[in-house]
Amino acid sequence: MKNYKHLLVLFSLLILTGCNPYKRISLSGSDFYGRNKVIKNIDRYDIYVHQADSVYELVDPEATDSNRITGQVQALSEEEVIKKSIIDTTSKLKPGEQNDIHIYLDNAEEIADVKVSDQITLEAKNVESVNLTAKESRGALGIVGMILLGILLVIVLLIVIIIAAVAASGSDGSGSDSGSNGSDSDSGCYIATMAYGSYEAPKVMTLRRFRDQFLQKYSWGRSFIKWYYKNSPQFVERHQSKKWLHAVLRKFLNVFVFIIKPIFK
């Protein structure tokens, strides 16, 4: 159970370090208009225009080109103005938690007198700054976490494929009885032995410890072992000469062994 908890904690940490939090960021006008994905989908956001102490909502926003956003100005209630004037830039957010964009004008002469119901055009040159929600840059730990998480997912997929292959090959009830009871710790790791070329290879020994110290403790693990030892000899017999398959198996097993080796010494 102790080893099982270690694996669960490791998997949880990988998920946590791999997730990208969102937060409020501030951009210059030129930087904001340079975000093509946001500009092209500007109609999906709630746009608020700030000018001096006034705040307006931009209704039906539309990007006429990469440097212009148009829309109709709509007044906000006094409570909404206060609420939209105070923006928390410190809290981390979940995806989609805040979908609003705040555009702060530089009070240029041509848009100095924004009025309710006006159809206005906001150009990059007239925008002092923009506040919006964006992903935080992924740190080194997050990148490593995502890589390891990807590797773990590949390993899980490989195990599922092997189980499916063993199930298919054993559906007719045929197969060697060698080690079929799954309880003999001296039984050979057929596929691993084929991949590494020796029953005594260090990585095969690690896999045997994983079998004895982890899989043997659980009913589903013992069922898998029984299944594996009944049918893997057939798999090895069919694919013994396929060196490319040996190389592929080694690559996946190497990653798996690297992860479990510190736990199953």
C-alpha positions in Angstrom: 0.0 0.0 0.0 2.9 2.3 0.7 4.3 2.0 -2.8 0.8 2.5 -4.2 0.5 5.8 -2.3 3.8 7.0 -3.6 2.6 6.4 -7.2 -0.6 8.2 -6.5 1.2 11.2 -5.0 3.6 11.3 -7.9 0.7 11.3 -10.4 -1.1 14.1 -8.5 2.0 16.3 -8.4 2.5 15.9 -12.1 -1.1 17.1 -12.8 -0.8 20.0 -10.4 2.6 21.2 -11.8 1.4 20.7 -15.4 -1.7 22.9 -15.1 -1.5 26.4 -16.5 -3.1 29.0 -14.1 -4.7 32.1 -15.6 -4.3 35.6 -14.2 -5.0 39.2 -15.1 -2.3 40.9 -17.2 -1.9 44.4 -18.6 -0.7 45.1 -22.1 0.1 48.1 -24.1 -2.3 49.0 -27.0 0.1 47.7 -29.6 0.7 44.5 -27.8 -3.0 43.8 -27.3 -3.8 44.5 -31.0 -0.9 42.2 -31.9 -2.8 39.2 -30.3 -4.5 38.1 -33.5 -6.4 35.3 -31.8 -8.1 37.6 -29.3 -8.8 40.3 -32.0 -10.4 37.8 -34.4 -12.7 36.5 -31.6 -13.3 39.9 -30.0 -17.1 39.3 -30.1 -16.8 36.5 -27.6 -15.6 38.9 -24.9 -17.2 41.4 -22.7 -15.5 44.7 -23.6 -15.3 47.7 -21.2 -14.0 51.0 -22.2 -12.4 53.2 -19.5 -12.0 56.9 -20.1 -10.9 59.1 -17.1 -13.3 58.2 -14.4 -16.0 56.8 -16.7 -16.6 53.2 -17.7 -18.7 52.1 -20.6 -19.6 48.7 -22.1 -18.9 48.2 -25.8 -21.9 46.4 -27.3 -21.5 44.1 -30.3 -17.7 44.6 -30.6 -16.2 43.8 -34.0 -12.7 43.9 -35.3 -12.7 45.7 -38.7 -9.0 44.9 -39.1 -6.0 44.1 -36.9 -5.8 47.7 -35.6 -9.4 48.7 -35.1 -12.3 47.6 -32.9 -15.8 49.0 -33.4 -18.9 48.9 -31.3 -21.7 50.8 -29.7 -21.2 52.5 -26.3 -23.6 51.5 -23.5 -23.9 53.1 -20.1 -23.4 51.1 -16.9 -25.1 51.6 -13.6 -23.2 53.3 -10.8 -22.7 49.9 -9.1 -21.4 48.3 -12.2 -19.0 51.2 -12.8 -17.5 50.8 -9.4 -17.3 47.0 -9.8 -15.6 47.3 -13.2 -13.2 50.0 -12.1 -11.6 47.7 -9.5 -9.7 44.8 -11.1 -7.9 42.1 -9.1 -4.6 41.4 -10.9 -3.2 39.1 -8.2 -5.6 36.1 -8.0 -5.0 33.1 -10.2 -8.1 32.1 -12.2 -9.6 29.0 -13.8 -10.1 28.9 -17.6 -13.1 31.0 -18.6 -13.6 32.3 -15.1 -13.3 35.9 -16.4 -14.0 36.7 -20.0 -13.9 40.5 -19.8 -11.4 42.9 -21.5 -10.8 46.4 -20.1 -9.5 49.0 -22.6 -8.1 52.2 -21.2 -8.1 55.1 -23.6 -5.3 57.7 -23.6 -7.9 60.6 -23.9 -6.8 61.4 -27.5 -8.7 64.3 -28.9 -10.7 62.3 -31.5 -12.3 60.1 -28.8 -12.2 62.6 -25.9 -16.0 62.8 -25.7 -17.4 59.3 -25.7 -21.1 59.4 -25.3 -23.7 56.7 -24.7 -25.1 55.2 -27.9 -22.1 56.4 -29.9 -20.7 54.0 -32.5 -17.0 54.3 -31.8 -13.8 52.9 -33.3 -10.9 52.1 -31.0 -7.6 52.1 -32.8 -4.3 50.8 -31.4 -2.8 54.3 -31.3 -5.6 55.6 -29.0 -5.3 52.8 -26.4 -3.1 53.4 -23.5 -3.4 49.9 -22.0 -5.5 46.8 -21.9 -6.3 44.5 -19.0 -7.4 40.9 -19.7 -7.1 37.3 -18.6 -4.3 35.2 -20.0 -2.4 32.0 -19.2 0.7 32.4 -17.1 3.9 31.3 -18.6 4.6 27.7 -17.9 7.6 27.4 -15.5 10.3 24.8 -15.8 8.6 22.6 -13.2 5.4 22.7 -15.1 7.1 21.8 -18.4 8.9 18.8 -16.7 5.6 17.8 -15.1 3.7 17.8 -18.4 6.5 15.8 -20.1 6.4 13.2 -17.3 2.7 13.2 -17.4 2.8 12.5 -21.1 5.2 9.7 -20.6 3.1 8.2 -17.9 0.0 8.3 -20.2 2.0 6.6 -22.9 3.1 3.9 -20.5 -0.5 3.4 -19.3 -1.6 3.2 -23.0 1.2 0.6 -23.6 0.0 -1.5 -20.6 -3.6 -1.4 -21.9 -2.4 -2.5 -25.3 -0.4 -5.3 -23.9 -3.3 -6.5 -21.7 -5.6 -6.3 -24.8 -3.1 -8.3 -26.8 -2.7 -10.9 -24.1 -6.5 -11.1 -23.8 -6.9 -11.6 -27.5 -4.2 -14.2 -27.7 -5.6 -16.1 -24.8 -9.2 -16.1 -25.8 -9.0 -19.6 -27.2 -7.7 -21.0 -23.9 -4.3 -22.0 -25.5 -0.9 -21.1 -24.2 1.9 -22.3 -22.0 1.2 -23.3 -18.5 4.6 -22.1 -17.5 4.2 -19.7 -14.6 0.4 -19.6 -15.3 -0.5 -19.4 -11.6 1.1 -16.0 -11.4 2.4 -16.7 -7.9 5.8 -18.0 -8.5 8.3 -15.2 -8.0 10.9 -17.2 -10.1 8.7 -17.2 -13.2 10.3 -15.4 -16.1 9.4 -12.0 -17.4 9.0 -13.2 -21.0 8.4 -10.0 -22.9 10.9 -8.0 -20.8 13.4 -10.7 -21.2 12.9 -10.7 -25.0 13.3 -6.9 -25.1 16.5 -6.8 -23.0 18.0 -10.1 -24.1 18.6 -11.5 -20.7 16.5 -12.7 -17.7 19.1 -11.3 -15.4 19.3 -7.8 -17.0 19.1 -5.0 -14.3 15.9 -3.5 -15.8 14.3 -6.9 -15.9 15.1 -7.3 -12.2 13.4 -4.0 -11.5 10.3 -5.1 -13.3 10.3 -8.4 -11.3 10.4 -6.4 -8.1 7.5 -4.2 -9.3 5.6 -7.5 -10.0 6.4 -9.0 -6.6 6.2 -5.9 -4.4 3.2 -4.2 -6.0 1.2 -6.3 -8.5 1.2 -9.4 -6.3 -0.5 -7.5 -3.4 -3.8 -6.9 -5.3 -6.3 -9.2 -6.8 -6.4 -7.4 -10.1 -2.5 -7.5 -10.2 -2.5 -11.2 -9.6 -5.1 -11.7 -12.3 -2.9 -9.7 -14.7 0.2 -11.7 -13.8 -1.7 -15.0 -14.3 -3.0 -13.7 -17.7 0.5 -12.4 -18.6 2.4 -15.6 -17.8 -0.2 -17.8 -19.6 0.0 -16.0 -22.9 3.2 -14.0 -23.1 5.2 -17.0 -24.2 3.0 -17.1 -27.4 3.7 -13.4 -27.9 7.4 -13.9 -27.6 7.4 -16.9 -29.9 5.6 -14.9 -32.6 7.8 -11.8 -32.3 11.1 -13.1 -31.2 12.8 -12.2 -34.6 11.3 -8.6 -34.8 14.2 -6.5 -33.6 12.4 -3.3 -34.3 9.6 -4.4 -31.8 12.3 -5.2 -29.2 13.7 -1.7 -29.6 10.2 -0.1 -29.2 9.5 -2.1 -26.1 12.8 -1.2 -24.6 12.1 2.5 -25.1 8.8 2.3 -23.3 10.1 0.0 -20.6 13.1 2.2 -20.0 10.9 5.1 -19.1 8.7 2.9 -16.9 11.7 1.4 -15.1 13.2 4.9 -14.6 10.1 6.0 -12.8 9.6 2.9 -10.6 13.3 2.1 -9.9 13.6 4.5 -6.9 10.5 2.9 -5.3 11.1 -0.8 -6.1 14.7 -1.2 -5.1 
